[in-house]
Protein backbone atom coordinates (compact mmCIF):
# COMPACT_ATOMS: atom_id res chain seq x y z
CA UNK A 1 0.00 0.00 0.00
CA UNK A 2 3.07 2.25 0.10
CA UNK A 3 2.62 5.39 -1.95
CA UNK A 4 -1.15 4.93 -2.30
CA UNK A 5 -3.92 6.67 -0.44
CA UNK A 6 -5.44 4.53 2.29
CA UNK A 7 -9.22 4.13 2.09
CA UNK A 8 -11.49 3.15 4.94
CA UNK A 9 -12.80 0.36 2.70
CA UNK A 10 -9.29 -1.19 2.70
CA UNK A 11 -9.80 -2.08 6.37
CA UNK A 12 -13.14 -3.82 5.91
CA UNK A 13 -12.08 -7.27 4.70
CA UNK A 14 -9.37 -7.86 7.36
CA UNK A 15 -11.69 -6.67 10.16
CA UNK A 16 -14.53 -8.83 8.81
CA UNK A 17 -12.30 -11.92 8.76
CA UNK A 18 -11.26 -11.28 12.37
CA UNK A 19 -14.88 -11.09 13.52
CA UNK A 20 -16.02 -14.03 11.44
CA UNK A 21 -13.25 -16.15 12.98
CA UNK A 22 -14.88 -15.43 16.34
CA UNK A 23 -18.25 -16.64 15.17
CA UNK A 24 -19.88 -13.37 14.15
CA UNK A 25 -21.96 -12.74 11.04
CA UNK A 26 -20.66 -9.46 9.62
CA UNK A 27 -22.21 -6.85 7.33
CA UNK A 28 -20.97 -3.45 6.19
CA UNK A 29 -22.70 -0.07 6.14
CA UNK A 30 -25.72 -0.83 8.30
CA UNK A 31 -27.37 2.48 9.11
CA UNK A 32 -24.64 4.91 10.14
CA UNK A 33 -22.26 2.13 11.23
CA UNK A 34 -19.32 1.04 9.07
CA UNK A 35 -19.33 -2.56 10.34
CA UNK A 36 -21.95 -4.48 12.31
CA UNK A 37 -21.29 -7.98 13.65
CA UNK A 38 -23.91 -10.20 15.29
CA UNK A 39 -23.44 -13.48 17.16
CA UNK A 40 -26.55 -15.24 18.42
CA UNK A 41 -28.55 -13.20 20.91
CA UNK A 42 -25.56 -11.11 22.03
CA UNK A 43 -25.60 -7.32 21.62
CA UNK A 44 -24.19 -6.26 18.25
CA UNK A 45 -20.56 -5.27 17.78
CA UNK A 46 -19.97 -2.05 15.84
CA UNK A 47 -16.65 -1.08 14.28
CA UNK A 48 -15.92 2.38 12.89
CA UNK A 49 -13.21 2.42 10.20
CA UNK A 50 -10.78 5.26 9.56
CA UNK A 51 -7.46 5.62 7.75
CA UNK A 52 -5.97 7.19 10.89
CA UNK A 53 -6.77 8.67 14.27
CA UNK A 54 -9.03 11.71 14.20
CA UNK A 55 -11.45 13.53 16.43
CA UNK A 56 -14.33 12.68 14.11
CA UNK A 57 -13.53 8.97 14.54
CA UNK A 58 -14.03 9.22 18.28
CA UNK A 59 -17.15 11.35 17.85
CA UNK A 60 -18.66 8.66 15.63
CA UNK A 61 -17.69 5.84 17.97
CA UNK A 62 -19.22 7.63 20.98
CA UNK A 63 -22.44 8.09 19.01
CA UNK A 64 -22.54 4.33 18.35
CA UNK A 65 -22.43 3.67 22.11
CA UNK A 66 -26.09 4.75 22.15
CA UNK A 67 -26.74 1.46 20.28
CA UNK A 68 -24.35 -0.97 21.97
CA UNK A 69 -21.51 -1.05 24.50
CA UNK A 70 -19.41 -3.14 22.08
CA UNK A 71 -17.95 -0.39 19.89
CA UNK A 72 -14.49 -0.54 18.32
CA UNK A 73 -12.48 1.90 16.24
CA UNK A 74 -10.22 0.41 13.56
CA UNK A 75 -7.40 2.28 11.81
CA UNK A 76 -4.57 1.50 9.44
CA UNK A 77 -1.33 0.78 11.30
CA UNK A 78 1.36 3.27 10.35
CA UNK A 79 5.16 3.01 10.42
CA UNK A 80 7.63 4.65 12.75
CA UNK A 81 7.84 5.95 16.28
CA UNK A 82 5.39 8.78 15.74
CA UNK A 83 2.63 6.28 15.05
CA UNK A 84 3.60 4.18 18.09
CA UNK A 85 3.38 7.26 20.30
CA UNK A 86 -0.04 8.07 18.83
CA UNK A 87 -1.11 4.46 19.30
CA UNK A 88 -0.13 4.48 22.97
CA UNK A 89 -1.92 7.76 23.63
CA UNK A 90 -5.06 6.75 21.75
CA UNK A 91 -5.20 3.34 23.39
CA UNK A 92 -5.40 5.17 26.72
CA UNK A 93 -8.10 7.42 25.28
CA UNK A 94 -10.11 4.44 24.04
CA UNK A 95 -9.95 2.82 27.46
CA UNK A 96 -11.10 6.08 29.01
CA UNK A 97 -14.05 6.26 26.58
CA UNK A 98 -14.97 2.60 26.92
CA UNK A 99 -14.07 1.85 23.29
CA UNK A 100 -12.13 -0.99 21.70
CA UNK A 101 -9.18 -0.30 19.40
CA UNK A 102 -8.06 -2.35 16.37
CA UNK A 103 -5.17 -1.72 13.96
CA UNK A 104 -4.76 -3.23 10.51
CA UNK A 105 -1.33 -3.57 8.88
CA UNK A 106 -2.41 -3.30 5.28
CA UNK A 107 0.69 -4.75 3.61
CA UNK A 108 -0.18 -8.20 4.98
CA UNK A 109 -3.64 -7.49 6.46
CA UNK A 110 -2.45 -8.37 9.98
CA UNK A 111 -5.13 -7.32 12.49
CA UNK A 112 -4.36 -6.56 16.15
CA UNK A 113 -6.80 -5.77 18.95
CA UNK A 114 -5.17 -3.36 21.41
CA UNK A 115 -8.06 -3.06 23.84
CA UNK A 116 -11.66 -4.22 24.16
CA UNK A 117 -14.64 -2.07 25.16
CA UNK A 118 -15.14 -2.10 28.91
CA UNK A 119 -16.15 0.38 31.63
CA UNK A 120 -13.35 2.78 32.49
CA UNK A 121 -11.83 2.19 35.91
CA UNK A 122 -9.12 4.81 36.49
CA UNK A 123 -6.08 3.77 38.49
CA UNK A 124 -4.75 6.81 40.25
CA UNK A 125 -1.10 7.08 41.28
CA UNK A 126 -0.58 8.18 44.87
CA UNK A 127 3.15 8.93 44.28
CA UNK A 128 2.36 11.13 41.26
CA UNK A 129 -0.31 12.98 43.21
CA UNK A 130 2.15 13.48 46.09
CA UNK A 131 4.80 14.88 43.71
CA UNK A 132 2.24 17.24 42.18
CA UNK A 133 1.11 18.58 45.54
CA UNK A 134 4.68 18.81 46.86
CA UNK A 135 5.66 20.96 43.89
CA UNK A 136 2.51 23.06 44.32
CA UNK A 137 3.15 23.79 47.98
CA UNK A 138 6.89 24.38 47.61
CA UNK A 139 6.58 26.84 44.74
CA UNK A 140 6.46 30.48 45.79
CA UNK A 141 3.81 32.56 44.03
CA UNK A 142 2.59 31.78 40.52
CA UNK A 143 5.56 32.56 38.23
CA UNK A 144 4.40 30.59 35.17
CA UNK A 145 1.52 31.22 32.78
CA UNK A 146 -0.54 28.07 32.24
CA UNK A 147 -0.33 26.73 28.70
CA UNK A 148 3.14 28.06 27.91
CA UNK A 149 6.00 25.87 26.67
CA UNK A 150 7.81 23.92 29.39
CA UNK A 151 11.25 25.26 28.59
CA UNK A 152 12.54 27.58 31.34
CA UNK A 153 9.57 27.02 33.63
CA UNK A 154 10.18 28.29 37.15
CA UNK A 155 9.83 25.22 39.37
CA UNK A 156 10.27 25.00 43.14
CA UNK A 157 13.71 23.47 42.46
CA UNK A 158 14.66 26.42 40.26
CA UNK A 159 13.44 28.82 42.94
CA UNK A 160 15.71 27.08 45.48
CA UNK A 161 18.62 27.40 43.05
CA UNK A 162 17.84 31.10 42.59
CA UNK A 163 17.89 31.60 46.37
CA UNK A 164 21.35 30.05 46.48
CA UNK A 165 22.37 32.19 43.51
CA UNK A 166 21.29 35.33 45.34
CA UNK A 167 23.28 34.41 48.48
CA UNK A 168 26.45 33.84 46.45
CA UNK A 169 25.92 37.09 44.53
CA UNK A 170 25.71 39.02 47.81
CA UNK A 171 28.46 37.21 49.70
CA UNK A 172 30.94 35.82 47.19
CA UNK A 173 32.45 32.33 47.69
CA UNK A 174 30.56 30.78 50.59
CA UNK A 175 30.45 27.54 52.55
CA UNK A 176 27.60 25.32 51.46
CA UNK A 177 26.24 25.10 55.01
CA UNK A 178 26.09 28.89 55.18
CA UNK A 179 24.37 29.10 51.79
CA UNK A 180 21.78 26.63 53.10
CA UNK A 181 21.17 28.81 56.17
CA UNK A 182 21.06 32.17 54.42
CA UNK A 183 18.98 30.92 51.51
CA UNK A 184 16.68 28.78 53.70
CA UNK A 185 17.39 25.87 51.32
CA UNK A 186 18.11 22.74 53.35
CA UNK A 187 19.50 20.82 50.36
CA UNK A 188 21.72 23.66 49.12
CA UNK A 189 24.92 21.58 49.20
CA UNK A 190 23.42 18.82 47.05
CA UNK A 191 21.76 21.34 44.74
CA UNK A 192 25.00 23.23 44.07
CA UNK A 193 27.02 20.02 43.74
CA UNK A 194 24.58 18.60 41.19
CA UNK A 195 24.66 21.99 39.39
CA UNK A 196 21.72 21.15 37.14
CA UNK A 197 21.67 24.60 35.55
CA UNK A 198 25.45 25.20 35.38
CA UNK A 199 25.18 28.18 37.74
CA UNK A 200 27.65 27.10 40.46
CA UNK A 201 31.39 26.47 40.72
CA UNK A 202 33.00 24.62 43.63
CA UNK A 203 36.08 26.71 44.35
CA UNK A 204 37.32 24.27 46.99
CA UNK A 205 35.89 21.59 49.26
CA UNK A 206 32.53 22.70 50.60
CA UNK A 207 32.78 26.24 49.20
CA UNK A 208 30.87 27.48 46.15
CA UNK A 209 30.77 30.55 43.97
CA UNK A 210 28.86 31.67 40.89
CA UNK A 211 29.85 30.36 37.47
CA UNK A 212 29.71 32.66 34.42
CA UNK A 213 26.30 31.16 33.60
CA UNK A 214 25.21 31.87 37.16
CA UNK A 215 26.17 35.53 36.85
CA UNK A 216 24.18 35.75 33.62
CA UNK A 217 21.22 34.12 35.37
CA UNK A 218 21.20 36.94 37.93
CA UNK A 219 20.06 39.27 35.18
CA UNK A 220 17.84 36.76 33.40
CA UNK A 221 15.91 35.97 36.58
CA UNK A 222 16.17 39.30 38.38
CA UNK A 223 12.40 39.64 38.77
CA UNK A 224 11.97 36.13 40.11
CA UNK A 225 14.91 36.52 42.51
CA UNK A 226 13.27 39.63 43.91
CA UNK A 227 9.93 37.88 44.24
CA UNK A 228 11.18 34.85 46.16
CA UNK A 229 13.75 36.61 48.34
CA UNK A 230 13.01 35.81 51.97
CA UNK A 231 13.84 38.33 54.71
CA UNK A 232 17.54 37.82 55.44
CA UNK A 233 18.48 36.20 58.76
CA UNK A 234 19.79 38.52 61.48
CA UNK A 235 23.32 37.30 60.84
CA UNK A 236 23.14 37.89 57.10
CA UNK A 237 25.42 40.92 57.39
CA UNK A 238 28.26 38.85 58.84
CA UNK A 239 31.02 37.64 56.57
CA UNK A 240 30.35 34.30 54.91
CA UNK A 241 33.36 34.30 52.66
CA UNK A 242 35.87 31.59 51.88
CA UNK A 243 37.60 31.71 55.25
CA UNK A 244 37.23 28.58 57.35
CA UNK A 245 36.91 24.99 56.30
Secondary structure, 3 states (H helix, E strand, C coil): CCCCCCCHHHHHHHHHHHHHHCCCEEEEEECCEEEEEECCCCCCEEEEEECCCCHHHHHHHHHHCCCCCCEEEEEECCCHHHHHHHHHHHHHHHHHHCCEEEEEECCCCEEEEEECCCCCCCCCCHHHHHHHHHHHHHCCCCCCCCCCCCCCCCCHHHHHHHHHHHHHHHHCCEEHHHHHHHHCCCCHHHHHHHCCCCCEEEEECCEEEECHHHHHHHHHCHHHHHHHCCCCCCCCCCCCCCCCC
